């Protein structure tokens, strides 16, 4: 607390001390207090890296295609592989030393491609990454970006990249394969080929003030020329048993259970995080509905059975 008062007027130092206090409250499981403190901090002290310009208003040209998302998760809400932890720590350190690196005539990694199956943490990671950087997160609205009018989609993409060039942010393209599909695909018309050609040029030339992040579940559908345009490719695989165990511990941290969820790791192998989250919530809701304070093992086993049924049915549809 003394450090907090001593740092008054020095935004960077004040925020660092405040974050330390919030982290300590989270470690004590005082999550309600921690969330309240974080909301107050975000309202009073917007997180901005010192070297970057303040937020600029939406340019009319790009405003139709992007939406700002307020992060609701932090690094304690995500489970990453050791390899990905190392990659993101490296990216954070590089970003913090960006000016020094550029003065040496070197470029800073700022264009990232996230690949992996659905539900394995790509979007959540983009949110947490933006929060850790202290940058605003903007999601690209593909339904508006991809125009039915001939020639307009490439123009819309240009507006987005111009926004990323001037605005310090994390600009996130989800379902990137919808824009960057291989130009040799049968049935692709000339308009989509023009979009991919333009996209290659934009990605190649842009030096964003923050990060451009693209995510895809269908990396095999991407145009081969796309890959080398990105500074880093991050793979999000389905979690292994160790990562599932960490996820279950995190998910039931503040929930009373009469069993060890990790005893069911074998049954959960091959599940994505979104599927694990869904079955955990289902088990918790079963206890709430029965007006119990404790989640029983039967609740969890039944939720696993429901998720297994869903996976079996959807897999048949996907292969039909």
C-alpha positions in Angstrom: 0.0 0.0 0.0 2.9 2.3 0.8 4.3 1.6 -2.7 0.9 2.4 -4.2 0.7 5.9 -2.6 4.3 6.6 -3.3 3.8 6.0 -7.0 0.9 8.5 -7.3 1.3 10.5 -10.5 3.6 8.0 -12.2 1.1 6.0 -14.2 3.4 3.0 -15.2 4.6 2.5 -11.6 1.2 3.0 -10.1 -0.4 0.4 -12.4 2.4 -2.1 -11.7 1.9 -1.9 -8.0 -1.9 -2.0 -8.3 -1.6 -5.2 -10.5 0.6 -6.7 -7.8 -2.1 -6.1 -5.2 -4.8 -7.6 -7.4 -2.7 -10.7 -8.1 -2.2 -11.2 -4.4 -5.9 -11.0 -3.8 -6.5 -13.6 -6.6 -4.0 -15.9 -5.1 -5.9 -15.7 -1.8 -9.1 -16.7 -3.7 -10.6 -13.2 -3.1 -11.8 -13.2 -6.7 -14.8 -10.9 -6.2 -12.6 -8.2 -4.6 -9.9 -8.8 -7.3 -12.4 -8.3 -10.1 -13.8 -5.2 -8.4 -10.3 -3.7 -8.0 -9.4 -4.6 -11.6 -12.5 -2.9 -12.9 -11.7 0.2 -10.9 -8.1 0.2 -12.2 -9.2 -0.2 -15.8 -11.7 2.7 -15.4 -9.2 5.0 -13.7 -6.0 4.0 -15.4 -6.5 2.8 -19.0 -3.7 0.3 -19.8 -1.4 1.8 -22.5 2.2 1.1 -23.2 4.2 4.2 -22.6 5.8 4.3 -26.0 2.5 4.1 -27.8 0.1 6.8 -28.8 -3.3 7.2 -27.0 -6.4 5.6 -28.5 -7.6 7.4 -31.6 -11.2 7.5 -32.6 -12.5 4.9 -35.0 -11.8 6.1 -38.5 -15.1 6.0 -40.4 -13.4 3.8 -43.0 -12.7 0.9 -40.6 -15.4 1.3 -38.0 -17.9 -0.8 -39.8 -15.6 -3.9 -39.8 -14.2 -4.0 -36.2 -15.6 -4.3 -32.7 -13.7 -3.5 -29.5 -13.8 -6.3 -26.9 -13.2 -5.6 -23.3 -11.1 -8.5 -21.8 -12.8 -10.5 -19.1 -10.0 -13.1 -18.6 -6.4 -13.0 -17.4 -3.4 -15.3 -17.6 -4.8 -17.4 -14.7 -7.8 -18.4 -16.8 -5.8 -20.1 -19.6 -3.8 -23.3 -19.8 -1.1 -23.3 -22.5 1.6 -25.8 -23.4 5.1 -25.1 -22.2 6.1 -24.4 -25.7 3.4 -21.7 -26.2 4.2 -20.2 -22.8 7.8 -19.7 -23.9 6.6 -18.2 -27.3 4.3 -15.7 -25.7 6.7 -14.7 -23.0 9.2 -14.0 -25.7 6.7 -11.9 -27.7 5.9 -9.9 -24.6 9.5 -9.2 -23.8 10.2 -8.3 -27.4 7.3 -5.9 -27.4 8.5 -4.2 -24.2 11.9 -3.7 -25.8 10.6 -2.7 -29.2 12.2 0.7 -29.4 15.6 -0.7 -28.5 15.3 -3.5 -31.0 14.3 -1.1 -33.8 17.1 1.3 -33.1 19.5 -1.6 -33.9 17.8 -1.9 -37.3 15.9 -5.1 -36.4 12.2 -5.8 -36.8 9.8 -6.7 -34.0 7.6 -9.8 -34.4 4.0 -8.4 -34.7 2.2 -10.6 -37.1 1.0 -13.9 -35.6 -0.9 -16.9 -37.0 -2.8 -19.1 -34.6 -3.6 -22.6 -35.9 -5.5 -25.6 -34.3 -8.8 -27.4 -33.8 -11.9 -25.5 -32.6 -12.2 -24.9 -28.9 -8.5 -25.2 -28.1 -8.0 -21.6 -26.8 -7.1 -19.4 -29.9 -9.6 -16.7 -29.2 -9.2 -16.8 -25.5 -5.4 -16.5 -25.9 -5.8 -13.4 -28.1 -7.9 -11.8 -25.4 -5.4 -12.7 -22.6 -2.4 -11.6 -24.8 -4.0 -8.2 -25.5 -4.7 -7.8 -21.7 -1.1 -8.7 -20.8 0.2 -6.2 -23.5 -2.0 -3.5 -22.2 -3.5 -3.0 -25.7 -7.1 -2.8 -26.8 -8.5 -5.9 -28.6 -10.4 -5.4 -31.8 -12.2 -8.3 -33.5 -12.7 -8.2 -37.2 -16.4 -8.7 -38.2 -15.9 -10.9 -41.2 -19.6 -10.9 -42.2 -19.4 -7.2 -42.9 -15.8 -7.3 -44.2 -16.6 -9.7 -47.0 -18.7 -7.8 -49.4 -20.9 -9.2 -52.1 -20.0 -6.3 -54.3 -17.2 -6.9 -56.8 -13.9 -5.4 -55.7 -15.1 -4.1 -52.3 -13.7 -6.8 -50.0 -10.0 -6.0 -50.9 -10.8 -2.3 -50.3 -12.3 -3.2 -46.9 -9.2 -5.2 -46.0 -7.0 -2.2 -46.9 -9.0 0.0 -44.5 -8.4 -2.5 -41.6 -4.7 -2.7 -42.2 -4.5 1.1 -42.3 -6.3 1.1 -38.9 -3.8 -1.4 -37.5 -0.9 0.7 -38.8 -2.0 3.8 -36.9 -3.7 2.4 -33.8 -1.8 0.6 -31.1 -4.0 -2.6 -30.6 -4.3 -6.3 -31.2 -6.4 -6.7 -34.4 -7.8 -10.2 -34.4 -9.0 -12.1 -37.5 -10.9 -15.2 -36.5 -11.7 -17.8 -39.2 -8.9 -16.3 -41.3 -9.3 -19.1 -43.9 -12.5 -17.3 -45.1 -10.2 -14.6 -46.4 -6.9 -16.4 -47.2 -8.2 -19.5 -48.9 -5.8 -21.2 -51.4 -6.1 -19.5 -54.8 -5.9 -22.9 -56.5 -9.1 -24.2 -54.9 -11.6 -25.4 -57.5 -14.5 -23.1 -57.8 -12.9 -20.0 -56.3 -13.8 -17.1 -58.4 -11.6 -14.2 -59.5 -12.8 -11.9 -56.7 -11.5 -14.2 -54.0 -8.2 -14.5 -55.8 -7.9 -10.7 -55.9 -8.6 -10.6 -52.2 -5.9 -13.1 -51.4 -3.4 -11.2 -53.6 -4.2 -8.0 -51.8 -4.0 -9.7 -48.4 -0.5 -11.0 -49.2 0.6 -7.5 -50.0 -1.0 -5.9 -47.0 0.5 -8.4 -44.5 3.9 -8.2 -46.1 4.1 -4.4 -45.9 2.4 -3.6 -42.6 4.4 -2.8 -39.5 1.5 -2.6 -37.0 1.7 -0.4 -33.9 0.6 -3.5 -31.9 -0.2 -6.9 -33.3 -2.1 -8.4 -36.2 -3.3 -11.9 -35.1 -5.1 -14.3 -37.5 -6.7 -17.6 -36.3 -7.9 -20.6 -38.3 -9.2 -24.1 -37.7 -8.5 -25.0 -41.3 -4.8 -24.3 -41.8 -4.7 -26.8 -44.7 -7.0 -24.5 -46.6 -4.8 -21.5 -46.4 -2.9 -20.2 -49.4 0.7 -21.5 -49.3 2.0 -18.0 -49.7 0.3 -16.8 -46.5 2.6 -18.7 -44.1 5.8 -16.8 -44.7 4.1 -13.5 -44.2 3.6 -14.1 -40.5 6.4 -13.5 -38.0 5.3 -16.4 -35.8 2.9 -19.4 -36.2 1.5 -20.7 -32.9 -0.1 -24.1 -32.8 -3.0 -24.8 -30.4 -3.3 -28.6 -30.1 -5.8 -30.5 -28.0 -4.7 -30.6 -24.4 -2.8 -33.6 -23.1 -3.5 -35.2 -19.7 -1.3 -32.8 -17.8 -3.0 -29.8 -19.3 -6.5 -31.2 -18.7 -5.6 -31.8 -15.1 -4.5 -28.1 -14.8 -7.7 -27.0 -16.4 -9.9 -29.1 -14.1 -8.0 -27.7 -11.0 -8.5 -24.2 -12.3 -12.2 -24.7 -13.2 -13.2 -26.2 -9.8 -10.9 -24.0 -7.7 -13.8 -22.2 -6.1 -16.3 -25.0 -6.3 -16.9 -27.6 -3.6 -16.6 -31.2 -4.9 -16.7 -34.6 -3.2 -14.3 -36.2 -5.6 -11.1 -35.6 -7.5 -12.0 -34.6 -11.1 -8.5 -35.7 -12.2 -9.5 -39.3 -11.6 -11.4 -39.1 -14.9 -8.4 -37.9 -17.0 -8.5 -41.1 -19.2 -12.1 -40.5 -20.1 -11.4 -36.8 -21.0 -8.4 -37.4 -23.3 -8.9 -35.9 -26.7 -11.4 -33.3 -25.5 -10.9 -29.6 -26.5 -11.0 -26.9 -23.8 -14.5 -25.7 -25.0 -15.8 -29.2 -24.5 -14.2 -29.5 -21.0 -15.6 -26.2 -20.1 -19.1 -27.2 -21.2 -19.2 -30.5 -19.2 -17.7 -28.8 -16.1 -20.5 -26.1 -16.2 -23.1 -28.9 -16.7 -21.9 -30.7 -13.6 -22.0 -27.5 -11.5 -25.5 -26.6 -12.8 -26.7 -30.0 -11.7 -25.7 -29.2 -8.1 -27.4 -25.8 -8.3 -30.6 -27.3 -9.6 -30.7 -29.9 -6.8 -29.9 -27.1 -4.3 -26.7 -28.7 -3.3 -23.5 -26.9 -2.3 -21.3 -29.7 -3.5 -20.8 -31.1 -7.0 -21.0 -34.9 -6.8 -19.0 -37.4 -8.8 -22.2 -38.6 -10.4 -22.9 -35.0 -11.7 -19.5 -35.1 -13.4 -19.8 -38.6 -14.8 -23.2 -37.7 -16.3 -21.9 -34.5 -17.8 -19.0 -36.6 -19.4 -21.6 -39.0 -20.8 -23.6 -36.1 -22.3 -20.5 -34.6 -23.9 -19.5 -38.0 -25.3 -22.9 -38.4 -26.9 -22.7 -34.9 -28.4 -19.2 -35.6 -29.8 -20.3 -38.9 -31.3 -23.3 -37.3 -33.0 -21.5 -34.3 -34.3 -18.6 -36.3 -35.6 -21.0 -38.3 -37.7 -22.4 -35.1 -39.2 -19.0 -33.8 -39.9 -17.9 -36.9 -41.8 -21.2 -37.3 -43.7 
